[in-house]
Amino acid sequence: MGRVGGSSGKRVVDLGAPLADGKSVGGGSAQADVTGFSILQAESQNDAMKLLEGHPHFQTPGGASIEVFEFLDVPGM
């Protein structure tokens, strides 16, 4: 695994991977600005956001950001 900094490092479930440009299947459009992903374990979306405060990713040029999404239960399962 790569080096993960800050308090989020202990909560990384899956370090993820860099992503290439996306393609869309169907009528929607792909998010071209998504460049990678990681999976964190947290009590809530707000808890995950707090874990990411001061993350080294924010030191990269170009105004980097981290989007936080919550896994939802699959309906009917």
N, CA, C and O atoms as a Maestro MAE file, in Angstrom:
{
 s_m_m2io_version
 :::
 2.0.0
}

f_m_ct {
 s_m_title
 :::
 protein
 m_atom[308] {
  # First column is atom index #
  i_m_mmod_type
  r_m_x_coord
  r_m_y_coord
  r_m_z_coord
  i_m_residue_number
  s_m_chain_name
  s_m_pdb_residue_name
  s_m_pdb_atom_name
  i_m_atomic_number
  :::
  1 25 0.828 -1.183 0.000 1 A "MET " " N  " 7
  2 3 0.000 0.000 0.000 1 A "MET " " CA " 6
  3 2 0.866 1.238 0.000 1 A "MET " " C  " 6
  4 15 1.956 1.247 0.572 1 A "MET " " O  " 8
  5 25 0.381 2.275 -0.639 2 A "GLY " " N  " 7
  6 3 1.087 3.549 -0.653 2 A "GLY " " CA " 6
  7 2 0.998 4.260 0.676 2 A "GLY " " C  " 6
  8 15 0.267 3.841 1.573 2 A "GLY " " O  " 8
  9 25 1.742 5.331 0.793 3 A "ARG " " N  " 7
  10 3 1.748 6.116 2.017 3 A "ARG " " CA " 6
  11 2 0.485 6.960 2.083 3 A "ARG " " C  " 6
  12 15 0.157 7.670 1.133 3 A "ARG " " O  " 8
  13 25 -0.215 6.884 3.189 4 A "VAL " " N  " 7
  14 3 -1.420 7.673 3.401 4 A "VAL " " CA " 6
  15 2 -1.179 8.530 4.621 4 A "VAL " " C  " 6
  16 15 -0.804 8.015 5.675 4 A "VAL " " O  " 8
  17 25 -1.388 9.841 4.499 5 A "GLY " " N  " 7
  18 3 -1.080 10.742 5.590 5 A "GLY " " CA " 6
  19 2 -2.278 11.104 6.428 5 A "GLY " " C  " 6
  20 15 -3.423 10.852 6.051 5 A "GLY " " O  " 8
  21 25 -2.001 11.700 7.570 6 A "GLY " " N  " 7
  22 3 -3.032 12.247 8.431 6 A "GLY " " CA " 6
  23 2 -3.868 11.190 9.108 6 A "GLY " " C  " 6
  24 15 -3.542 10.003 9.096 6 A "GLY " " O  " 8
  25 25 -4.967 11.655 9.706 7 A "SER " " N  " 7
  26 3 -5.831 10.763 10.476 7 A "SER " " CA " 6
  27 2 -6.621 9.816 9.589 7 A "SER " " C  " 6
  28 15 -7.139 8.815 10.084 7 A "SER " " O  " 8
  29 25 -6.730 10.095 8.307 8 A "SER " " N  " 7
  30 3 -7.501 9.205 7.433 8 A "SER " " CA " 6
  31 2 -6.780 7.890 7.182 8 A "SER " " C  " 6
  32 15 -7.432 6.892 6.874 8 A "SER " " O  " 8
  33 25 -5.453 7.853 7.304 9 A "GLY " " N  " 7
  34 3 -4.677 6.661 7.007 9 A "GLY " " CA " 6
  35 2 -5.108 5.433 7.766 9 A "GLY " " C  " 6
  36 15 -5.090 4.329 7.222 9 A "GLY " " O  " 8
  37 25 -5.497 5.605 9.017 10 A "LYS " " N  " 7
  38 3 -5.921 4.470 9.834 10 A "LYS " " CA " 6
  39 2 -7.296 3.955 9.438 10 A "LYS " " C  " 6
  40 15 -7.667 2.840 9.805 10 A "LYS " " O  " 8
  41 25 -8.064 4.760 8.686 11 A "ARG " " N  " 7
  42 3 -9.433 4.406 8.344 11 A "ARG " " CA " 6
  43 2 -9.589 3.995 6.882 11 A "ARG " " C  " 6
  44 15 -10.712 3.795 6.418 11 A "ARG " " O  " 8
  45 25 -8.482 3.865 6.149 12 A "VAL " " N  " 7
  46 3 -8.559 3.483 4.737 12 A "VAL " " CA " 6
  47 2 -8.884 1.996 4.645 12 A "VAL " " C  " 6
  48 15 -8.113 1.155 5.106 12 A "VAL " " O  " 8
  49 25 -10.031 1.680 4.046 13 A "VAL " " N  " 7
  50 3 -10.455 0.302 3.837 13 A "VAL " " CA " 6
  51 2 -9.880 -0.217 2.527 13 A "VAL " " C  " 6
  52 15 -9.458 -1.370 2.436 13 A "VAL " " O  " 8
  53 25 -9.867 0.644 1.516 14 A "ASP " " N  " 7
  54 3 -9.337 0.300 0.197 14 A "ASP " " CA " 6
  55 2 -8.648 1.546 -0.334 14 A "ASP " " C  " 6
  56 15 -9.298 2.573 -0.533 14 A "ASP " " O  " 8
  57 25 -7.335 1.474 -0.566 15 A "LEU " " N  " 7
  58 3 -6.587 2.624 -1.039 15 A "LEU " " CA " 6
  59 2 -7.077 3.074 -2.408 15 A "LEU " " C  " 6
  60 15 -6.889 4.235 -2.772 15 A "LEU " " O  " 8
  61 25 -7.697 2.188 -3.172 16 A "GLY " " N  " 7
  62 3 -8.250 2.557 -4.469 16 A "GLY " " CA " 6
  63 2 -7.195 2.587 -5.543 16 A "GLY " " C  " 6
  64 15 -6.215 1.843 -5.489 16 A "GLY " " O  " 8
  65 25 -7.397 3.459 -6.535 17 A "ALA " " N  " 7
  66 3 -6.506 3.523 -7.679 17 A "ALA " " CA " 6
  67 2 -6.761 4.805 -8.446 17 A "ALA " " C  " 6
  68 15 -7.832 5.401 -8.333 17 A "ALA " " O  " 8
  69 25 -5.763 5.237 -9.237 18 A "PRO " " N  " 7
  70 3 -6.017 6.352 -10.154 18 A "PRO " " CA " 6
  71 2 -7.010 5.901 -11.228 18 A "PRO " " C  " 6
  72 15 -7.116 4.710 -11.520 18 A "PRO " " O  " 8
  73 25 -7.728 6.850 -11.806 19 A "LEU " " N  " 7
  74 3 -8.709 6.537 -12.843 19 A "LEU " " CA " 6
  75 2 -8.397 7.290 -14.125 19 A "LEU " " C  " 6
  76 15 -7.940 8.433 -14.083 19 A "LEU " " O  " 8
  77 25 -8.644 6.651 -15.270 20 A "ALA " " N  " 7
  78 3 -8.532 7.306 -16.570 20 A "ALA " " CA " 6
  79 2 -9.841 8.048 -16.847 20 A "ALA " " C  " 6
  80 15 -10.774 7.969 -16.048 20 A "ALA " " O  " 8
  81 25 -9.918 8.762 -17.964 21 A "ASP " " N  " 7
  82 3 -11.155 9.443 -18.333 21 A "ASP " " CA " 6
  83 2 -12.294 8.444 -18.417 21 A "ASP " " C  " 6
  84 15 -12.116 7.326 -18.901 21 A "ASP " " O  " 8
  85 25 -13.469 8.851 -17.943 22 A "GLY " " N  " 7
  86 3 -14.631 7.977 -17.937 22 A "GLY " " CA " 6
  87 2 -15.419 8.030 -19.229 22 A "GLY " " C  " 6
  88 15 -15.301 8.979 -20.003 22 A "GLY " " O  " 8
  89 25 -16.214 7.017 -19.453 23 A "LYS " " N  " 7
  90 3 -17.140 6.935 -20.574 23 A "LYS " " CA " 6
  91 2 -18.529 6.760 -19.982 23 A "LYS " " C  " 6
  92 15 -18.678 6.204 -18.894 23 A "LYS " " O  " 8
  93 25 -19.539 7.231 -20.690 24 A "SER " " N  " 7
  94 3 -20.913 7.145 -20.209 24 A "SER " " CA " 6
  95 2 -21.686 6.102 -20.995 24 A "SER " " C  " 6
  96 15 -21.602 6.046 -22.222 24 A "SER " " O  " 8
  97 25 -22.435 5.282 -20.285 25 A "VAL " " N  " 7
  98 3 -23.344 4.326 -20.904 25 A "VAL " " CA " 6
  99 2 -24.746 4.841 -20.628 25 A "VAL " " C  " 6
  100 15 -25.126 5.022 -19.471 25 A "VAL " " O  " 8
  101 25 -25.514 5.077 -21.676 26 A "GLY " " N  " 7
  102 3 -26.854 5.635 -21.502 26 A "GLY " " CA " 6
  103 2 -26.853 7.119 -21.792 26 A "GLY " " C  " 6
  104 15 -25.983 7.612 -22.510 26 A "GLY " " O  " 8
  105 25 -27.818 7.837 -21.243 27 A "GLY " " N  " 7
  106 3 -28.001 9.237 -21.568 27 A "GLY " " CA " 6
  107 2 -27.199 10.226 -20.750 27 A "GLY " " C  " 6
  108 15 -27.113 11.394 -21.130 27 A "GLY " " O  " 8
  109 25 -26.609 9.810 -19.643 28 A "GLY " " N  " 7
  110 3 -25.886 10.733 -18.774 28 A "GLY " " CA " 6
  111 2 -24.480 10.989 -19.261 28 A "GLY " " C  " 6
  112 15 -24.036 10.422 -20.259 28 A "GLY " " O  " 8
  113 25 -23.784 11.853 -18.540 29 A "SER " " N  " 7
  114 3 -22.394 12.146 -18.904 29 A "SER " " CA " 6
  115 2 -21.466 11.732 -17.764 29 A "SER " " C  " 6
  116 15 -21.848 11.799 -16.596 29 A "SER " " O  " 8
  117 25 -20.253 11.305 -18.101 30 A "ALA " " N  " 7
  118 3 -19.265 10.886 -17.108 30 A "ALA " " CA " 6
  119 2 -18.646 12.106 -16.451 30 A "ALA " " C  " 6
  120 15 -18.541 13.163 -17.072 30 A "ALA " " O  " 8
  121 25 -18.240 11.967 -15.209 31 A "GLN " " N  " 7
  122 3 -17.538 13.023 -14.486 31 A "GLN " " CA " 6
  123 2 -16.072 12.976 -14.874 31 A "GLN " " C  " 6
  124 15 -15.318 12.176 -14.320 31 A "GLN " " O  " 8
  125 25 -15.652 13.805 -15.800 32 A "ALA " " N  " 7
  126 3 -14.298 13.768 -16.332 32 A "ALA " " CA " 6
  127 2 -13.253 14.212 -15.313 32 A "ALA " " C  " 6
  128 15 -12.070 13.918 -15.487 32 A "ALA " " O  " 8
  129 25 -13.657 14.910 -14.261 33 A "ASP " " N  " 7
  130 3 -12.681 15.424 -13.306 33 A "ASP " " CA " 6
  131 2 -12.399 14.475 -12.149 33 A "ASP " " C  " 6
  132 15 -11.644 14.830 -11.243 33 A "ASP " " O  " 8
  133 25 -12.977 13.290 -12.151 34 A "VAL " " N  " 7
  134 3 -12.676 12.297 -11.125 34 A "VAL " " CA " 6
  135 2 -11.393 11.592 -11.533 34 A "VAL " " C  " 6
  136 15 -11.336 10.987 -12.603 34 A "VAL " " O  " 8
  137 25 -10.363 11.659 -10.696 35 A "THR " " N  " 7
  138 3 -9.063 11.107 -11.082 35 A "THR " " CA " 6
  139 2 -8.629 9.914 -10.242 35 A "THR " " C  " 6
  140 15 -7.583 9.326 -10.516 35 A "THR " " O  " 8
  141 25 -9.399 9.544 -9.232 36 A "GLY " " N  " 7
  142 3 -9.060 8.398 -8.412 36 A "GLY " " CA " 6
  143 2 -10.084 8.214 -7.315 36 A "GLY " " C  " 6
  144 15 -11.003 9.019 -7.166 36 A "GLY " " O  " 8
  145 25 -9.919 7.140 -6.541 37 A "PHE " " N  " 7
  146 3 -10.834 6.894 -5.433 37 A "PHE " " CA " 6
  147 2 -10.123 6.153 -4.321 37 A "PHE " " C  " 6
  148 15 -9.117 5.482 -4.553 37 A "PHE " " O  " 8
  149 25 -10.643 6.275 -3.126 38 A "SER " " N  " 7
  150 3 -10.260 5.484 -1.967 38 A "SER " " CA " 6
  151 2 -11.522 5.262 -1.153 38 A "SER " " C  " 6
  152 15 -12.474 6.035 -1.262 38 A "SER " " O  " 8
  153 25 -11.542 4.227 -0.348 39 A "ILE " " N  " 7
  154 3 -12.690 3.944 0.507 39 A "ILE " " CA " 6
  155 2 -12.250 4.077 1.962 39 A "ILE " " C  " 6
  156 15 -11.306 3.422 2.404 39 A "ILE " " O  " 8
  157 25 -12.953 4.939 2.697 40 A "LEU " " N  " 7
  158 3 -12.685 5.149 4.122 40 A "LEU " " CA " 6
  159 2 -13.820 4.563 4.942 40 A "LEU " " C  " 6
  160 15 -14.961 4.518 4.482 40 A "LEU " " O  " 8
  161 25 -13.518 4.119 6.141 41 A "GLN " " N  " 7
  162 3 -14.557 3.684 7.071 41 A "GLN " " CA " 6
  163 2 -14.769 4.800 8.070 41 A "GLN " " C  " 6
  164 15 -13.824 5.248 8.720 41 A "GLN " " O  " 8
  165 25 -16.005 5.250 8.196 42 A "ALA " " N  " 7
  166 3 -16.335 6.331 9.114 42 A "ALA " " CA " 6
  167 2 -17.745 6.130 9.640 42 A "ALA " " C  " 6
  168 15 -18.535 5.394 9.049 42 A "ALA " " O  " 8
  169 25 -18.057 6.778 10.739 43 A "GLU " " N  " 7
  170 3 -19.384 6.671 11.334 43 A "GLU " " CA " 6
  171 2 -20.446 7.378 10.489 43 A "GLU " " C  " 6
  172 15 -21.610 6.978 10.487 43 A "GLU " " O  " 8
  173 25 -20.043 8.424 9.774 44 A "SER " " N  " 7
  174 3 -20.974 9.199 8.959 44 A "SER " " CA " 6
  175 2 -20.199 9.928 7.866 44 A "SER " " C  " 6
  176 15 -18.968 9.930 7.859 44 A "SER " " O  " 8
  177 25 -20.928 10.540 6.953 45 A "GLN " " N  " 7
  178 3 -20.298 11.334 5.910 45 A "GLN " " CA " 6
  179 2 -19.545 12.515 6.535 45 A "GLN " " C  " 6
  180 15 -18.440 12.845 6.106 45 A "GLN " " O  " 8
  181 25 -20.139 13.142 7.538 46 A "ASN " " N  " 7
  182 3 -19.469 14.257 8.220 46 A "ASN " " CA " 6
  183 2 -18.198 13.802 8.922 46 A "ASN " " C  " 6
  184 15 -17.204 14.529 8.928 46 A "ASN " " O  " 8
  185 25 -18.212 12.611 9.513 47 A "ASP " " N  " 7
  186 3 -17.023 12.058 10.162 47 A "ASP " " CA " 6
  187 2 -15.911 11.844 9.133 47 A "ASP " " C  " 6
  188 15 -14.747 12.141 9.401 47 A "ASP " " O  " 8
  189 25 -16.270 11.331 7.962 48 A "ALA " " N  " 7
  190 3 -15.283 11.133 6.895 48 A "ALA " " CA " 6
  191 2 -14.685 12.462 6.460 48 A "ALA " " C  " 6
  192 15 -13.481 12.552 6.219 48 A "ALA " " O  " 8
  193 25 -15.511 13.489 6.358 49 A "MET " " N  " 7
  194 3 -15.024 14.807 5.957 49 A "MET " " CA " 6
  195 2 -14.045 15.361 6.993 49 A "MET " " C  " 6
  196 15 -13.043 15.979 6.632 49 A "MET " " O  " 8
  197 25 -14.328 15.145 8.262 50 A "LYS " " N  " 7
  198 3 -13.417 15.596 9.319 50 A "LYS " " CA " 6
  199 2 -12.082 14.864 9.241 50 A "LYS " " C  " 6
  200 15 -11.029 15.457 9.473 50 A "LYS " " O  " 8
  201 25 -12.129 13.562 8.911 51 A "LEU " " N  " 7
  202 3 -10.900 12.779 8.783 51 A "LEU " " CA " 6
  203 2 -9.993 13.322 7.687 51 A "LEU " " C  " 6
  204 15 -8.773 13.181 7.763 51 A "LEU " " O  " 8
  205 25 -10.577 13.935 6.681 52 A "LEU " " N  " 7
  206 3 -9.827 14.399 5.517 52 A "LEU " " CA " 6
  207 2 -9.311 15.830 5.652 52 A "LEU " " C  " 6
  208 15 -8.609 16.313 4.764 52 A "LEU " " O  " 8
  209 25 -9.642 16.511 6.738 53 A "GLU " " N  " 7
  210 3 -9.145 17.872 6.934 53 A "GLU " " CA " 6
  211 2 -7.620 17.857 6.967 53 A "GLU " " C  " 6
  212 15 -7.020 17.052 7.679 53 A "GLU " " O  " 8
  213 25 -6.998 18.742 6.201 54 A "GLY " " N  " 7
  214 3 -5.541 18.831 6.148 54 A "GLY " " CA " 6
  215 2 -4.871 17.717 5.362 54 A "GLY " " C  " 6
  216 15 -3.659 17.533 5.481 54 A "GLY " " O  " 8
  217 25 -5.618 16.971 4.565 55 A "HIS " " N  " 7
  218 3 -5.069 15.854 3.788 55 A "HIS " " CA " 6
  219 2 -3.991 16.369 2.823 55 A "HIS " " C  " 6
  220 15 -4.162 17.445 2.249 55 A "HIS " " O  " 8
  221 25 -2.897 15.638 2.629 56 A "PRO " " N  " 7
  222 3 -1.815 16.061 1.730 56 A "PRO " " CA " 6
  223 2 -2.275 16.313 0.287 56 A "PRO " " C  " 6
  224 15 -1.626 17.071 -0.434 56 A "PRO " " O  " 8
  225 25 -3.352 15.709 -0.136 57 A "HIS " " N  " 7
  226 3 -3.875 15.909 -1.486 57 A "HIS " " CA " 6
  227 2 -4.145 17.391 -1.756 57 A "HIS " " C  " 6
  228 15 -4.036 17.848 -2.894 57 A "HIS " " O  " 8
  229 25 -4.492 18.126 -0.726 58 A "PHE " " N  " 7
  230 3 -4.809 19.544 -0.887 58 A "PHE " " CA " 6
  231 2 -3.573 20.387 -1.188 58 A "PHE " " C  " 6
  232 15 -3.703 21.566 -1.517 58 A "PHE " " O  " 8
  233 25 -2.386 19.813 -1.083 59 A "GLN " " N  " 7
  234 3 -1.143 20.521 -1.381 59 A "GLN " " CA " 6
  235 2 -0.769 20.437 -2.862 59 A "GLN " " C  " 6
  236 15 0.172 21.098 -3.300 59 A "GLN " " O  " 8
  237 25 -1.499 19.630 -3.634 60 A "THR " " N  " 7
  238 3 -1.178 19.498 -5.057 60 A "THR " " CA " 6
  239 2 -1.652 20.731 -5.820 60 A "THR " " C  " 6
  240 15 -2.644 21.348 -5.432 60 A "THR " " O  " 8
  241 25 -0.965 21.096 -6.889 61 A "PRO " " N  " 7
  242 3 -1.358 22.282 -7.665 61 A "PRO " " CA " 6
  243 2 -2.711 22.104 -8.350 61 A "PRO " " C  " 6
  244 15 -3.131 20.984 -8.640 61 A "PRO " " O  " 8
  245 25 -3.372 23.202 -8.597 62 A "GLY " " N  " 7
  246 3 -4.613 23.162 -9.372 62 A "GLY " " CA " 6
  247 2 -5.885 23.157 -8.552 62 A "GLY " " C  " 6
  248 15 -6.959 22.889 -9.092 62 A "GLY " " O  " 8
  249 25 -5.797 23.443 -7.277 63 A "GLY " " N  " 7
  250 3 -7.018 23.498 -6.473 63 A "GLY " " CA " 6
  251 2 -7.680 22.153 -6.281 63 A "GLY " " C  " 6
  252 15 -8.882 22.019 -6.510 63 A "GLY " " O  " 8
  253 25 -6.928 21.163 -5.868 64 A "ALA " " N  " 7
  254 3 -7.443 19.804 -5.688 64 A "ALA " " CA " 6
  255 2 -8.550 19.768 -4.633 64 A "ALA " " C  " 6
  256 15 -8.559 20.558 -3.689 64 A "ALA " " O  " 8
  257 25 -9.469 18.844 -4.817 65 A "SER " " N  " 7
  258 3 -10.532 18.639 -3.839 65 A "SER " " CA " 6
  259 2 -10.764 17.142 -3.668 65 A "SER " " C  " 6
  260 15 -10.298 16.330 -4.467 65 A "SER " " O  " 8
  261 25 -11.483 16.800 -2.625 66 A "ILE " " N  " 7
  262 3 -11.877 15.416 -2.375 66 A "ILE " " CA " 6
  263 2 -13.389 15.401 -2.211 66 A "ILE " " C  " 6
  264 15 -13.939 16.115 -1.372 66 A "ILE " " O  " 8
  265 25 -14.046 14.592 -3.010 67 A "GLU " " N  " 7
  266 3 -15.494 14.442 -2.916 67 A "GLU " " CA " 6
  267 2 -15.785 13.271 -1.986 67 A "GLU " " C  " 6
  268 15 -15.112 12.243 -2.057 67 A "GLU " " O  " 8
  269 25 -16.774 13.415 -1.120 68 A "VAL " " N  " 7
  270 3 -17.100 12.370 -0.148 68 A "VAL " " CA " 6
  271 2 -18.504 11.849 -0.450 68 A "VAL " " C  " 6
  272 15 -19.479 12.600 -0.417 68 A "VAL " " O  " 8
  273 25 -18.590 10.555 -0.743 69 A "PHE " " N  " 7
  274 3 -19.864 9.894 -1.014 69 A "PHE " " CA " 6
  275 2 -20.068 8.784 0.008 69 A "PHE " " C  " 6
  276 15 -19.110 8.147 0.446 69 A "PHE " " O  " 8
  277 25 -21.299 8.564 0.377 70 A "GLU " " N  " 7
  278 3 -21.644 7.526 1.336 70 A "GLU " " CA " 6
  279 2 -22.205 6.314 0.596 70 A "GLU " " C  " 6
  280 15 -23.025 6.469 -0.309 70 A "GLU " " O  " 8
  281 25 -21.768 5.104 0.974 71 A "PHE " " N  " 7
  282 3 -22.370 3.893 0.433 71 A "PHE " " CA " 6
  283 2 -23.772 3.753 1.014 71 A "PHE " " C  " 6
  284 15 -23.978 3.943 2.212 71 A "PHE " " O  " 8
  285 25 -24.728 3.422 0.163 72 A "LEU " " N  " 7
  286 3 -26.095 3.173 0.593 72 A "LEU " " CA " 6
  287 2 -26.398 1.696 0.440 72 A "LEU " " C  " 6
  288 15 -25.761 1.001 -0.352 72 A "LEU " " O  " 8
  289 25 -27.375 1.216 1.200 73 A "ASP " " N  " 7
  290 3 -27.819 -0.163 1.047 73 A "ASP " " CA " 6
  291 2 -28.462 -0.331 -0.328 73 A "ASP " " C  " 6
  292 15 -29.148 0.567 -0.817 73 A "ASP " " O  " 8
  293 25 -28.235 -1.480 -0.940 74 A "VAL " " N  " 7
  294 3 -28.854 -1.790 -2.222 74 A "VAL " " CA " 6
  295 2 -30.322 -2.126 -1.957 74 A "VAL " " C  " 6
  296 15 -30.609 -3.023 -1.164 74 A "VAL " " O  " 8
  297 25 -31.253 -1.426 -2.605 75 A "PRO " " N  " 7
  298 3 -32.665 -1.712 -2.378 75 A "PRO " " CA " 6
  299 2 -33.006 -3.166 -2.687 75 A "PRO " " C  " 6
  300 15 -32.561 -3.715 -3.694 75 A "PRO " " O  " 8
  301 25 -33.786 -3.773 -1.829 76 A "GLY " " N  " 7
  302 3 -34.236 -5.136 -2.049 76 A "GLY " " CA " 6
  303 2 -33.268 -6.212 -1.655 76 A "GLY " " C  " 6
  304 15 -33.523 -7.392 -1.895 76 A "GLY " " O  " 8
  305 25 -32.158 -5.834 -1.053 77 A "MET " " N  " 7
  306 3 -31.170 -6.860 -0.661 77 A "MET " " CA " 6
  307 2 -31.030 -6.905 0.826 77 A "MET " " C  " 6
  308 15 -30.249 -7.701 1.348 77 A "MET " " O  " 8
  :::
 }
 m_bond[307] {
  # First column is bond index #
  i_m_from
  i_m_to
  i_m_order
  :::
  1 1 2 1
  2 2 3 1
  3 3 4 2
  4 3 5 1
  5 5 6 1
  6 6 7 1
  7 7 8 2
  8 7 9 1
  9 9 10 1
  10 10 11 1
  11 11 12 2
  12 11 13 1
  13 13 14 1
  14 14 15 1
  15 15 16 2
  16 15 17 1
  17 17 18 1
  18 18 19 1
  19 19 20 2
  20 19 21 1
  21 21 22 1
  22 22 23 1
  23 23 24 2
  24 23 25 1
  25 25 26 1
  26 26 27 1
  27 27 28 2
  28 27 29 1
  29 29 30 1
  30 30 31 1
  31 31 32 2
  32 31 33 1
  33 33 34 1
  34 34 35 1
  35 35 36 2
  36 35 37 1
  37 37 38 1
  38 38 39 1
  39 39 40 2
  40 39 41 1
  41 41 42 1
  42 42 43 1
  43 43 44 2
  44 43 45 1
  45 45 46 1
  46 46 47 1
  47 47 48 2
  48 47 49 1
  49 49 50 1
  50 50 51 1
  51 51 52 2
  52 51 53 1
  53 53 54 1
  54 54 55 1
  55 55 56 2
  56 55 57 1
  57 57 58 1
  58 58 59 1
  59 59 60 2
  60 59 61 1
  61 61 62 1
  62 62 63 1
  63 63 64 2
  64 63 65 1
  65 65 66 1
  66 66 67 1
  67 67 68 2
  68 67 69 1
  69 69 70 1
  70 70 71 1
  71 71 72 2
  72 71 73 1
  73 73 74 1
  74 74 75 1
  75 75 76 2
  76 75 77 1
  77 77 78 1
  78 78 79 1
  79 79 80 2
  80 79 81 1
  81 81 82 1
  82 82 83 1
  83 83 84 2
  84 83 85 1
  85 85 86 1
  86 86 87 1
  87 87 88 2
  88 87 89 1
  89 89 90 1
  90 90 91 1
  91 91 92 2
  92 91 93 1
  93 93 94 1
  94 94 95 1
  95 95 96 2
  96 95 97 1
  97 97 98 1
  98 98 99 1
  99 99 100 2
  100 99 101 1
  101 101 102 1
  102 102 103 1
  103 103 104 2
  104 103 105 1
  105 105 106 1
  106 106 107 1
  107 107 108 2
  108 107 109 1
  109 109 110 1
  110 110 111 1
  111 111 112 2
  112 111 113 1
  113 113 114 1
  114 114 115 1
  115 115 116 2
  116 115 117 1
  117 117 118 1
  118 118 119 1
  119 119 120 2
  120 119 121 1
  121 121 122 1
  122 122 123 1
  123 123 124 2
  124 123 125 1
  125 125 126 1
  126 126 127 1
  127 127 128 2
  128 127 129 1
  129 129 130 1
  130 130 131 1
  131 131 132 2
  132 131 133 1
  133 133 134 1
  134 134 135 1
  135 135 136 2
  136 135 137 1
  137 137 138 1
  138 138 139 1
  139 139 140 2
  140 139 141 1
  141 141 142 1
  142 142 143 1
  143 143 144 2
  144 143 145 1
  145 145 146 1
  146 146 147 1
  147 147 148 2
  148 147 149 1
  149 149 150 1
  150 150 151 1
  151 151 152 2
  152 151 153 1
  153 153 154 1
  154 154 155 1
  155 155 156 2
  156 155 157 1
  157 157 158 1
  158 158 159 1
  159 159 160 2
  160 159 161 1
  161 161 162 1
  162 162 163 1
  163 163 164 2
  164 163 165 1
  165 165 166 1
  166 166 167 1
  167 167 168 2
  168 167 169 1
  169 169 170 1
  170 170 171 1
  171 171 172 2
  172 171 173 1
  173 173 174 1
  174 174 175 1
  175 175 176 2
  176 175 177 1
  177 177 178 1
  178 178 179 1
  179 179 180 2
  180 179 181 1
  181 181 182 1
  182 182 183 1
  183 183 184 2
  184 183 185 1
  185 185 186 1
  186 186 187 1
  187 187 188 2
  188 187 189 1
  189 189 190 1
  190 190 191 1
  191 191 192 2
  192 191 193 1
  193 193 194 1
  194 194 195 1
  195 195 196 2
  196 195 197 1
  197 197 198 1
  198 198 199 1
  199 199 200 2
  200 199 201 1
  201 201 202 1
  202 202 203 1
  203 203 204 2
  204 203 205 1
  205 205 206 1
  206 206 207 1
  207 207 208 2
  208 207 209 1
  209 209 210 1
  210 210 211 1
  211 211 212 2
  212 211 213 1
  213 213 214 1
  214 214 215 1
  215 215 216 2
  216 215 217 1
  217 217 218 1
  218 218 219 1
  219 219 220 2
  220 219 221 1
  221 221 222 1
  222 222 223 1
  223 223 224 2
  224 223 225 1
  225 225 226 1
  226 226 227 1
  227 227 228 2
  228 227 229 1
  229 229 230 1
  230 230 231 1
  231 231 232 2
  232 231 233 1
  233 233 234 1
  234 234 235 1
  235 235 236 2
  236 235 237 1
  237 237 238 1
  238 238 239 1
  239 239 240 2
  240 239 241 1
  241 241 242 1
  242 242 243 1
  243 243 244 2
  244 243 245 1
  245 245 246 1
  246 246 247 1
  247 247 248 2
  248 247 249 1
  249 249 250 1
  250 250 251 1
  251 251 252 2
  252 251 253 1
  253 253 254 1
  254 254 255 1
  255 255 256 2
  256 255 257 1
  257 257 258 1
  258 258 259 1
  259 259 260 2
  260 259 261 1
  261 261 262 1
  262 262 263 1
  263 263 264 2
  264 263 265 1
  265 265 266 1
  266 266 267 1
  267 267 268 2
  268 267 269 1
  269 269 270 1
  270 270 271 1
  271 271 272 2
  272 271 273 1
  273 273 274 1
  274 274 275 1
  275 275 276 2
  276 275 277 1
  277 277 278 1
  278 278 279 1
  279 279 280 2
  280 279 281 1
  281 281 282 1
  282 282 283 1
  283 283 284 2
  284 283 285 1
  285 285 286 1
  286 286 287 1
  287 287 288 2
  288 287 289 1
  289 289 290 1
  290 290 291 1
  291 291 292 2
  292 291 293 1
  293 293 294 1
  294 294 295 1
  295 295 296 2
  296 295 297 1
  297 297 298 1
  298 298 299 1
  299 299 300 2
  300 299 301 1
  301 301 302 1
  302 302 303 1
  303 303 304 2
  304 303 305 1
  305 305 306 1
  306 306 307 1
  307 307 308 2
  :::
 }
}
